Amino acid sequence: MRQSENTEGTSCVKDCIAELGIIAIDDDAAVLERIKRFVSEVENTEYLGGFTEPSEGVAYVAEHKVDLVFLAVAMLRVQGLEVARQIQEMNRPPAIAFVTRAAQYSYDAWRTDAVDYILKPFGKSDLERAIYRARQYKLVKEIELQGSYSRKKIYIKCFPSFDVFVDGDILEFTYGKVKELLAFLVYQQGNWSSIDQIVVYVLENHDERSGKEYYRTLIYRLKKILGKYGIGHILETGYGKARVNPAYFTCEYYQYIEGKQELFHDTFMGAYGWAGDAAAYMAEKIVPTSET
């Protein structure tokens, strides 16, 4: 446990120098064995396991502390880029280093925030470079997280429309659907929302497959915008799910639920269709002011 604010930076650096937990996902068992051998020769690393089945690797990341994933791009049953997107949906995802024979995927791979793109056949020095970059990635993320827990005042307004204020300044959204996604998560009051729920309610004009792809794009953009304003900690993500943590902000809607019914007049969350039932319920509870 950190003893004081003055030791936070030191603790963060020590944590990032400590052992790096590493897994590998590749449907070629020989590649996994080669990665295991090289990683075991690098100081301050722990090889946690190799997975020929991508879904098992994703499940492992969801349940364990992993700092770096060596990930194949082209596999028989699923593309590594899709696996990377699944991993990056998670809260505080690990660094990813792609390992592949195909140089043509490098552009798409870098767009996933990968720390390295290693071409087969690879040597120990290639993995060492990726491990070094993963340590830097971890350090940067820890510093960003500490910054997020600063004393920023976050206020979320829901009547008549949805807006977020950070230290009194309104948060500007470039994409309307990103703002709506955050509004929907706030509406859920800290409960987890599955990707299926979000596709149905927020992305209702998309089919299941395109909706899930769109969701991942929106989550990525939402993380970026929240991080830009230093409030990324209010959003938590897991494999196929997301939520906001109400412990980190004040919300007008939550104040209404707690008894301040005078906050609502006639509109809730603007024009979002999924909020219609709640708005109608609130309207029914308005007590008319008697005329004098």
Short mmCIF file of the C-alpha atoms (twelve columns), coordinates in Angstrom:
data_MODEL
# 
_entry.id   MODEL 
# 
loop_
_atom_site.group_PDB 
_atom_site.id 
_atom_site.type_symbol 
_atom_site.label_atom_id 
_atom_site.label_alt_id 
_atom_site.label_comp_id 
_atom_site.label_asym_id 
_atom_site.label_seq_id 
_atom_site.Cartn_x 
_atom_site.Cartn_y 
_atom_site.Cartn_z 
_atom_site.pdbx_PDB_model_num 
ATOM 1   C CA . MET A 1   0.000   0.000   0.000   1 
ATOM 2   C CA . ARG A 2   1.303   3.482   -0.826  1 
ATOM 3   C CA . GLN A 3   2.297   5.363   2.296   1 
ATOM 4   C CA . SER A 4   1.923   8.942   1.079   1 
ATOM 5   C CA . GLU A 5   1.493   11.105  -1.995  1 
ATOM 6   C CA . ASN A 6   5.261   11.691  -2.102  1 
ATOM 7   C CA . THR A 7   5.952   8.002   -2.676  1 
ATOM 8   C CA . GLU A 8   3.427   7.391   -5.460  1 
ATOM 9   C CA . GLY A 9   5.816   8.072   -8.339  1 
ATOM 10  C CA . THR A 10  8.528   5.887   -6.780  1 
ATOM 11  C CA . SER A 11  6.079   3.042   -6.184  1 
ATOM 12  C CA . CYS A 12  4.855   3.271   -9.760  1 
ATOM 13  C CA . VAL A 13  8.395   3.029   -11.141 1 
ATOM 14  C CA . LYS A 14  9.217   0.079   -8.875  1 
ATOM 15  C CA . ASP A 15  6.051   -1.715  -9.976  1 
ATOM 16  C CA . CYS A 16  6.948   -1.224  -13.629 1 
ATOM 17  C CA . ILE A 17  10.520  -2.482  -13.123 1 
ATOM 18  C CA . ALA A 18  9.222   -5.555  -11.308 1 
ATOM 19  C CA . GLU A 19  8.312   -8.748  -13.115 1 
ATOM 20  C CA . LEU A 20  6.307   -8.331  -16.283 1 
ATOM 21  C CA . GLY A 21  3.592   -10.970 -16.681 1 
ATOM 22  C CA . ILE A 22  3.559   -12.242 -20.262 1 
ATOM 23  C CA . ILE A 23  1.379   -14.600 -22.301 1 
ATOM 24  C CA . ALA A 24  1.417   -15.588 -25.971 1 
ATOM 25  C CA . ILE A 25  -1.464  -16.412 -28.319 1 
ATOM 26  C CA . ASP A 26  -0.625  -18.254 -31.545 1 
ATOM 27  C CA . ASP A 27  -2.133  -21.334 -33.156 1 
ATOM 28  C CA . ASP A 28  1.395   -22.587 -33.881 1 
ATOM 29  C CA . ALA A 29  2.613   -24.472 -30.800 1 
ATOM 30  C CA . ALA A 30  6.237   -24.257 -32.003 1 
ATOM 31  C CA . VAL A 31  6.047   -20.449 -31.978 1 
ATOM 32  C CA . LEU A 32  4.658   -20.504 -28.441 1 
ATOM 33  C CA . GLU A 33  7.529   -22.707 -27.317 1 
ATOM 34  C CA . ARG A 34  10.072  -20.356 -28.934 1 
ATOM 35  C CA . ILE A 35  8.521   -17.325 -27.222 1 
ATOM 36  C CA . LYS A 36  8.495   -19.152 -23.894 1 
ATOM 37  C CA . ARG A 37  12.187  -20.023 -24.207 1 
ATOM 38  C CA . PHE A 38  13.278  -16.506 -25.080 1 
ATOM 39  C CA . VAL A 39  11.080  -14.800 -22.476 1 
ATOM 40  C CA . SER A 40  12.437  -17.081 -19.750 1 
ATOM 41  C CA . GLU A 41  15.921  -15.723 -20.535 1 
ATOM 42  C CA . VAL A 42  14.908  -12.075 -20.002 1 
ATOM 43  C CA . GLU A 43  15.291  -10.619 -16.508 1 
ATOM 44  C CA . ASN A 44  12.230  -9.520  -14.554 1 
ATOM 45  C CA . THR A 45  9.735   -11.342 -16.725 1 
ATOM 46  C CA . GLU A 46  7.331   -14.170 -15.964 1 
ATOM 47  C CA . TYR A 47  5.920   -16.307 -18.753 1 
ATOM 48  C CA . LEU A 48  2.381   -17.053 -17.609 1 
ATOM 49  C CA . GLY A 49  1.315   -19.310 -20.450 1 
ATOM 50  C CA . GLY A 50  0.806   -19.878 -24.158 1 
ATOM 51  C CA . PHE A 51  -2.536  -20.417 -25.882 1 
ATOM 52  C CA . THR A 52  -3.234  -22.006 -29.258 1 
ATOM 53  C CA . GLU A 53  -6.936  -21.232 -28.789 1 
ATOM 54  C CA . PRO A 54  -7.419  -17.425 -28.909 1 
ATOM 55  C CA . SER A 55  -10.625 -17.438 -26.835 1 
ATOM 56  C CA . GLU A 56  -8.768  -19.161 -23.994 1 
ATOM 57  C CA . GLY A 57  -6.070  -16.509 -24.116 1 
ATOM 58  C CA . VAL A 58  -8.645  -13.705 -24.003 1 
ATOM 59  C CA . ALA A 59  -10.390 -15.386 -21.066 1 
ATOM 60  C CA . TYR A 60  -7.064  -15.667 -19.237 1 
ATOM 61  C CA . VAL A 61  -6.364  -11.949 -19.679 1 
ATOM 62  C CA . ALA A 62  -9.854  -11.161 -18.363 1 
ATOM 63  C CA . GLU A 63  -9.211  -13.110 -15.151 1 
ATOM 64  C CA . HIS A 64  -5.505  -12.515 -14.458 1 
ATOM 65  C CA . LYS A 65  -2.994  -9.676  -14.280 1 
ATOM 66  C CA . VAL A 66  -1.173  -9.700  -17.613 1 
ATOM 67  C CA . ASP A 67  1.215   -6.960  -18.736 1 
ATOM 68  C CA . LEU A 68  2.127   -8.070  -22.275 1 
ATOM 69  C CA . VAL A 69  0.531   -10.314 -24.891 1 
ATOM 70  C CA . PHE A 70  2.520   -11.655 -27.842 1 
ATOM 71  C CA . LEU A 71  -0.226  -12.130 -30.409 1 
ATOM 72  C CA . ALA A 72  -0.263  -13.756 -33.862 1 
ATOM 73  C CA . VAL A 73  -2.022  -11.777 -36.586 1 
ATOM 74  C CA . ALA A 74  -3.211  -14.552 -38.911 1 
ATOM 75  C CA . MET A 75  -4.729  -17.605 -37.208 1 
ATOM 76  C CA . LEU A 76  -7.039  -20.277 -38.543 1 
ATOM 77  C CA . ARG A 77  -10.209 -19.406 -36.642 1 
ATOM 78  C CA . VAL A 78  -9.852  -15.698 -35.914 1 
ATOM 79  C CA . GLN A 79  -7.735  -12.701 -36.898 1 
ATOM 80  C CA . GLY A 80  -5.326  -11.395 -34.297 1 
ATOM 81  C CA . LEU A 81  -6.601  -7.863  -34.880 1 
ATOM 82  C CA . GLU A 82  -10.031 -8.956  -33.654 1 
ATOM 83  C CA . VAL A 83  -8.462  -10.611 -30.600 1 
ATOM 84  C CA . ALA A 84  -6.554  -7.382  -29.901 1 
ATOM 85  C CA . ARG A 85  -9.786  -5.383  -29.972 1 
ATOM 86  C CA . GLN A 86  -11.389 -7.802  -27.513 1 
ATOM 87  C CA . ILE A 87  -8.442  -7.441  -25.148 1 
ATOM 88  C CA . GLN A 88  -8.412  -3.663  -25.395 1 
ATOM 89  C CA . GLU A 89  -12.071 -3.518  -24.365 1 
ATOM 90  C CA . MET A 90  -10.963 -4.640  -20.913 1 
ATOM 91  C CA . ASN A 91  -10.271 -2.361  -18.009 1 
ATOM 92  C CA . ARG A 92  -6.544  -1.494  -17.928 1 
ATOM 93  C CA . PRO A 93  -5.627  -3.818  -20.832 1 
ATOM 94  C CA . PRO A 94  -2.107  -5.222  -21.272 1 
ATOM 95  C CA . ALA A 95  0.331   -4.117  -23.950 1 
ATOM 96  C CA . ILE A 96  0.131   -6.089  -27.196 1 
ATOM 97  C CA . ALA A 97  3.010   -7.045  -29.493 1 
ATOM 98  C CA . PHE A 98  2.012   -8.696  -32.771 1 
ATOM 99  C CA . VAL A 99  4.074   -11.602 -34.059 1 
ATOM 100 C CA . THR A 100 3.512   -12.487 -37.711 1 
ATOM 101 C CA . ARG A 101 4.926   -13.390 -41.106 1 
ATOM 102 C CA . ALA A 102 2.658   -10.864 -42.823 1 
ATOM 103 C CA . ALA A 103 4.062   -7.351  -43.067 1 
ATOM 104 C CA . GLN A 104 0.925   -6.051  -44.821 1 
ATOM 105 C CA . TYR A 105 -1.079  -5.917  -41.583 1 
ATOM 106 C CA . SER A 106 1.275   -3.498  -39.851 1 
ATOM 107 C CA . TYR A 107 -0.834  -0.376  -40.465 1 
ATOM 108 C CA . ASP A 108 -3.970  -1.908  -38.949 1 
ATOM 109 C CA . ALA A 109 -1.921  -3.353  -36.099 1 
ATOM 110 C CA . TRP A 110 -0.429  0.004   -35.100 1 
ATOM 111 C CA . ARG A 111 -3.949  1.462   -35.002 1 
ATOM 112 C CA . THR A 112 -4.679  -0.877  -32.072 1 
ATOM 113 C CA . ASP A 113 -2.008  0.844   -29.930 1 
ATOM 114 C CA . ALA A 114 0.313   -2.157  -30.251 1 
ATOM 115 C CA . VAL A 115 3.773   -1.632  -28.752 1 
ATOM 116 C CA . ASP A 116 5.561   -3.713  -31.400 1 
ATOM 117 C CA . TYR A 117 5.113   -5.585  -34.679 1 
ATOM 118 C CA . ILE A 118 7.527   -8.496  -34.870 1 
ATOM 119 C CA . LEU A 119 8.115   -10.392 -38.098 1 
ATOM 120 C CA . LYS A 120 8.810   -14.127 -38.098 1 
ATOM 121 C CA . PRO A 121 11.335  -15.644 -37.862 1 
ATOM 122 C CA . PHE A 122 12.210  -13.659 -34.759 1 
ATOM 123 C CA . GLY A 123 15.079  -13.711 -32.305 1 
ATOM 124 C CA . LYS A 124 15.495  -12.992 -28.641 1 
ATOM 125 C CA . SER A 125 16.425  -9.351  -29.333 1 
ATOM 126 C CA . ASP A 126 13.036  -8.802  -31.036 1 
ATOM 127 C CA . LEU A 127 11.198  -9.970  -27.934 1 
ATOM 128 C CA . GLU A 128 13.485  -7.948  -25.666 1 
ATOM 129 C CA . ARG A 129 12.610  -4.818  -27.631 1 
ATOM 130 C CA . ALA A 130 8.891   -5.533  -27.245 1 
ATOM 131 C CA . ILE A 131 9.327   -6.220  -23.519 1 
ATOM 132 C CA . TYR A 132 11.160  -2.918  -23.060 1 
ATOM 133 C CA . ARG A 133 8.363   -1.080  -24.880 1 
ATOM 134 C CA . ALA A 134 5.757   -2.887  -22.766 1 
ATOM 135 C CA . ARG A 135 7.484   -1.641  -19.605 1 
ATOM 136 C CA . GLN A 136 7.322   1.914   -20.946 1 
ATOM 137 C CA . TYR A 137 3.662   1.395   -21.875 1 
ATOM 138 C CA . LYS A 138 2.904   0.182   -18.359 1 
ATOM 139 C CA . LEU A 139 4.724   3.129   -16.794 1 
ATOM 140 C CA . VAL A 140 2.859   5.662   -18.946 1 
ATOM 141 C CA . LYS A 141 -0.501  4.050   -18.180 1 
ATOM 142 C CA . GLU A 142 0.219   4.041   -14.445 1 
ATOM 143 C CA . ILE A 143 1.152   7.727   -14.543 1 
ATOM 144 C CA . GLU A 144 -1.997  8.515   -16.538 1 
ATOM 145 C CA . LEU A 145 -4.073  6.571   -14.019 1 
ATOM 146 C CA . GLN A 146 -2.565  8.452   -11.094 1 
ATOM 147 C CA . GLY A 147 -3.322  11.701  -12.893 1 
ATOM 148 C CA . SER A 148 -6.905  10.567  -13.405 1 
ATOM 149 C CA . TYR A 149 -7.365  10.204  -9.661  1 
ATOM 150 C CA . SER A 150 -6.480  13.841  -9.162  1 
ATOM 151 C CA . ARG A 151 -8.885  16.214  -7.492  1 
ATOM 152 C CA . LYS A 152 -10.818 17.020  -10.640 1 
ATOM 153 C CA . LYS A 153 -14.443 17.848  -9.959  1 
ATOM 154 C CA . ILE A 154 -16.677 15.860  -12.314 1 
ATOM 155 C CA . TYR A 155 -20.352 16.773  -12.582 1 
ATOM 156 C CA . ILE A 156 -22.760 14.998  -14.935 1 
ATOM 157 C CA . LYS A 157 -25.914 16.857  -15.880 1 
ATOM 158 C CA . CYS A 158 -28.984 14.955  -17.139 1 
ATOM 159 C CA . PHE A 159 -31.806 17.533  -17.071 1 
ATOM 160 C CA . PRO A 160 -32.864 18.561  -19.633 1 
ATOM 161 C CA . SER A 161 -29.969 17.144  -21.669 1 
ATOM 162 C CA . PHE A 162 -26.827 15.128  -21.005 1 
ATOM 163 C CA . ASP A 163 -23.548 16.965  -20.459 1 
ATOM 164 C CA . VAL A 164 -20.319 16.350  -18.554 1 
ATOM 165 C CA . PHE A 165 -18.418 19.091  -16.737 1 
ATOM 166 C CA . VAL A 166 -14.820 18.800  -15.542 1 
ATOM 167 C CA . ASP A 167 -13.787 21.528  -13.114 1 
ATOM 168 C CA . GLY A 168 -16.674 23.605  -14.449 1 
ATOM 169 C CA . ASP A 169 -15.732 23.234  -18.120 1 
ATOM 170 C CA . ILE A 170 -18.012 21.291  -20.454 1 
ATOM 171 C CA . LEU A 171 -16.549 18.193  -22.055 1 
ATOM 172 C CA . GLU A 172 -16.695 18.531  -25.840 1 
ATOM 173 C CA . PHE A 173 -17.581 15.376  -27.792 1 
ATOM 174 C CA . THR A 174 -16.540 15.109  -31.440 1 
ATOM 175 C CA . TYR A 175 -18.898 12.183  -32.071 1 
ATOM 176 C CA . GLY A 176 -22.538 12.233  -30.961 1 
ATOM 177 C CA . LYS A 177 -22.719 8.460   -30.535 1 
ATOM 178 C CA . VAL A 178 -19.718 8.497   -28.198 1 
ATOM 179 C CA . LYS A 179 -21.576 10.975  -26.002 1 
ATOM 180 C CA . GLU A 180 -24.735 8.853   -26.181 1 
ATOM 181 C CA . LEU A 181 -22.809 5.746   -25.164 1 
ATOM 182 C CA . LEU A 182 -21.510 7.511   -22.062 1 
ATOM 183 C CA . ALA A 183 -25.025 8.808   -21.335 1 
ATOM 184 C CA . PHE A 184 -26.399 5.258   -21.545 1 
ATOM 185 C CA . LEU A 185 -23.741 3.964   -19.148 1 
ATOM 186 C CA . VAL A 186 -24.542 6.777   -16.697 1 
ATOM 187 C CA . TYR A 187 -28.226 5.853   -17.033 1 
ATOM 188 C CA . GLN A 188 -27.331 2.318   -15.918 1 
ATOM 189 C CA . GLN A 189 -26.191 3.730   -12.541 1 
ATOM 190 C CA . GLY A 190 -22.890 1.870   -12.345 1 
ATOM 191 C CA . ASN A 191 -24.245 -1.506  -13.400 1 
ATOM 192 C CA . TRP A 192 -22.428 -3.408  -16.138 1 
ATOM 193 C CA . SER A 193 -23.948 -3.070  -19.613 1 
ATOM 194 C CA . SER A 194 -23.242 -5.888  -22.034 1 
ATOM 195 C CA . ILE A 195 -22.230 -5.256  -25.605 1 
ATOM 196 C CA . ASP A 196 -25.560 -6.819  -26.659 1 
ATOM 197 C CA . GLN A 197 -27.541 -4.315  -24.566 1 
ATOM 198 C CA . ILE A 198 -25.602 -1.401  -26.008 1 
ATOM 199 C CA . VAL A 199 -26.083 -2.626  -29.577 1 
ATOM 200 C CA . VAL A 200 -29.845 -2.943  -29.023 1 
ATOM 201 C CA . TYR A 201 -30.461 0.355   -27.234 1 
ATOM 202 C CA . VAL A 202 -27.745 2.732   -28.461 1 
ATOM 203 C CA . LEU A 203 -26.955 1.263   -31.887 1 
ATOM 204 C CA . GLU A 204 -30.443 0.101   -32.817 1 
ATOM 205 C CA . ASN A 205 -29.984 0.623   -36.563 1 
ATOM 206 C CA . HIS A 206 -27.109 -1.856  -36.787 1 
ATOM 207 C CA . ASP A 207 -27.225 -5.608  -37.108 1 
ATOM 208 C CA . GLU A 208 -25.458 -7.672  -34.443 1 
ATOM 209 C CA . ARG A 209 -22.109 -8.017  -36.206 1 
ATOM 210 C CA . SER A 210 -21.728 -4.439  -37.438 1 
ATOM 211 C CA . GLY A 211 -23.122 -3.163  -34.141 1 
ATOM 212 C CA . LYS A 212 -20.412 -4.934  -32.148 1 
ATOM 213 C CA . GLU A 213 -17.712 -3.550  -34.427 1 
ATOM 214 C CA . TYR A 214 -19.181 -0.068  -34.028 1 
ATOM 215 C CA . TYR A 215 -19.341 -0.515  -30.250 1 
ATOM 216 C CA . ARG A 216 -15.618 -1.268  -30.113 1 
ATOM 217 C CA . THR A 217 -14.882 1.855   -32.135 1 
ATOM 218 C CA . LEU A 218 -17.047 3.940   -29.794 1 
ATOM 219 C CA . ILE A 219 -15.427 2.495   -26.660 1 
ATOM 220 C CA . TYR A 220 -11.999 3.273   -28.092 1 
ATOM 221 C CA . ARG A 221 -13.026 6.867   -28.840 1 
ATOM 222 C CA . LEU A 222 -14.695 7.270   -25.449 1 
ATOM 223 C CA . LYS A 223 -11.538 6.161   -23.660 1 
ATOM 224 C CA . LYS A 224 -9.562  8.661   -25.706 1 
ATOM 225 C CA . ILE A 225 -11.819 11.621  -24.936 1 
ATOM 226 C CA . LEU A 226 -12.077 10.799  -21.218 1 
ATOM 227 C CA . GLY A 227 -8.317  10.362  -21.045 1 
ATOM 228 C CA . LYS A 228 -7.808  13.714  -22.755 1 
ATOM 229 C CA . TYR A 229 -9.752  15.414  -19.954 1 
ATOM 230 C CA . GLY A 230 -8.005  13.354  -17.264 1 
ATOM 231 C CA . ILE A 231 -11.099 11.454  -16.159 1 
ATOM 232 C CA . GLY A 232 -10.513 8.062   -17.752 1 
ATOM 233 C CA . HIS A 233 -10.969 6.374   -14.390 1 
ATOM 234 C CA . ILE A 234 -14.762 6.881   -14.470 1 
ATOM 235 C CA . LEU A 235 -15.039 4.265   -17.252 1 
ATOM 236 C CA . GLU A 236 -14.486 0.575   -16.586 1 
ATOM 237 C CA . THR A 237 -14.507 -2.046  -19.328 1 
ATOM 238 C CA . GLY A 238 -14.374 -5.810  -19.463 1 
ATOM 239 C CA . TYR A 239 -14.633 -8.407  -22.171 1 
ATOM 240 C CA . GLY A 240 -17.892 -7.478  -23.899 1 
ATOM 241 C CA . LYS A 241 -19.107 -5.128  -21.190 1 
ATOM 242 C CA . ALA A 242 -18.701 -1.601  -19.825 1 
ATOM 243 C CA . ARG A 243 -19.850 0.609   -16.978 1 
ATOM 244 C CA . VAL A 244 -19.133 3.907   -15.215 1 
ATOM 245 C CA . ASN A 245 -18.025 4.073   -11.600 1 
ATOM 246 C CA . PRO A 246 -20.323 6.501   -9.713  1 
ATOM 247 C CA . ALA A 247 -17.781 6.852   -6.910  1 
ATOM 248 C CA . TYR A 248 -15.814 9.313   -9.009  1 
ATOM 249 C CA . PHE A 249 -18.441 11.846  -10.055 1 
ATOM 250 C CA . THR A 250 -21.564 13.690  -9.017  1 
ATOM 251 C CA . CYS A 251 -24.620 13.063  -11.175 1 
ATOM 252 C CA . GLU A 252 -27.823 15.069  -11.331 1 
ATOM 253 C CA . TYR A 253 -29.839 11.937  -12.149 1 
ATOM 254 C CA . TYR A 254 -28.506 10.107  -9.106  1 
ATOM 255 C CA . GLN A 255 -29.353 13.111  -6.944  1 
ATOM 256 C CA . TYR A 256 -32.910 12.916  -8.298  1 
ATOM 257 C CA . ILE A 257 -33.117 9.219   -7.379  1 
ATOM 258 C CA . GLU A 258 -31.903 10.063  -3.862  1 
ATOM 259 C CA . GLY A 259 -34.840 12.420  -3.373  1 
ATOM 260 C CA . LYS A 260 -34.151 15.730  -5.074  1 
ATOM 261 C CA . GLN A 261 -37.160 15.433  -7.382  1 
ATOM 262 C CA . GLU A 262 -37.250 19.177  -7.981  1 
ATOM 263 C CA . LEU A 263 -34.312 18.732  -10.366 1 
ATOM 264 C CA . PHE A 264 -36.610 17.284  -13.045 1 
ATOM 265 C CA . HIS A 265 -38.949 19.593  -14.938 1 
ATOM 266 C CA . ASP A 266 -39.993 18.078  -18.250 1 
ATOM 267 C CA . THR A 267 -37.013 16.548  -20.080 1 
ATOM 268 C CA . PHE A 268 -34.485 13.850  -19.187 1 
ATOM 269 C CA . MET A 269 -31.346 12.986  -21.186 1 
ATOM 270 C CA . GLY A 270 -32.486 15.076  -24.160 1 
ATOM 271 C CA . ALA A 271 -33.772 13.097  -27.114 1 
ATOM 272 C CA . TYR A 272 -32.339 9.655   -26.356 1 
ATOM 273 C CA . GLY A 273 -35.089 7.134   -27.085 1 
ATOM 274 C CA . TRP A 274 -33.924 4.590   -24.522 1 
ATOM 275 C CA . ALA A 275 -34.527 7.187   -21.766 1 
ATOM 276 C CA . GLY A 276 -38.161 7.741   -22.770 1 
ATOM 277 C CA . ASP A 277 -39.747 5.404   -20.224 1 
ATOM 278 C CA . ALA A 278 -37.791 6.928   -17.347 1 
ATOM 279 C CA . ALA A 279 -38.696 10.438  -18.487 1 
ATOM 280 C CA . ALA A 280 -42.383 9.492   -18.664 1 
ATOM 281 C CA . TYR A 281 -42.227 8.004   -15.162 1 
ATOM 282 C CA . MET A 282 -40.620 11.191  -13.816 1 
ATOM 283 C CA . ALA A 283 -43.244 13.344  -15.529 1 
ATOM 284 C CA . GLU A 284 -46.025 11.398  -13.803 1 
ATOM 285 C CA . LYS A 285 -44.477 12.165  -10.411 1 
ATOM 286 C CA . ILE A 286 -44.476 15.934  -10.888 1 
ATOM 287 C CA . VAL A 287 -46.908 17.497  -8.425  1 
ATOM 288 C CA . PRO A 288 -48.689 20.483  -10.044 1 
ATOM 289 C CA . THR A 289 -48.177 23.777  -8.248  1 
ATOM 290 C CA . SER A 290 -51.536 25.054  -6.939  1 
ATOM 291 C CA . GLU A 291 -52.663 28.414  -8.281  1 
ATOM 292 C CA . THR A 292 -53.159 31.261  -5.799  1 
# 
